[in-house]
Amino acid sequence: MPTYAYACKDCGHAFDIVQSFSDSSLTSCPECQGTLRKKFNSVGVVFKGSGFYRTDSRDSKGSAVSATPAAPAAAPAPAAAPASAAPAAAAS
């Protein structure tokens, strides 16, 4: 069962209580009978399995993965024309 945190709007009394999901929220403060509000906390997240850690994507050699993206590859230079493809007029 989850633990819920409450705080009184009138006197500031804060407390935690274990309640079932089906239980209704508390509305009156046990100290002063004032109006309660439910406080929401951050949820703890646990990542299980592979793929969540930086070391999961490294190769077995242990080389570091660069944080900066690699520069795009330069366009290949055009291949030189073979000598046999030269125009016949240049040979005469």
CORFEN-V890835 format. One record per backbone hydrogen bond with DSSP energy under -0.5 kcal/mol. CO is the residue of the C=O (numbers start at 1). NH is the residue of the N-H. If there is no record, write none. Layout:
co & nh
CO & NH
CO & NH
This chain:
co & nh
2 & 4
2 & 19
4 & 17
5 & 39
6 & 15
7 & 37
8 & 12
13 & 8
15 & 6
17 & 4
17 & 19
19 & 2
20 & 23
27 & 36
29 & 33
34 & 29
35 & 9
35 & 10
37 & 7
39 & 5
45 & 47
46 & 48
53 & 56
54 & 57
55 & 58
59 & 62
82 & 85
83 & 86
87 & 90
88 & 91
88 & 92
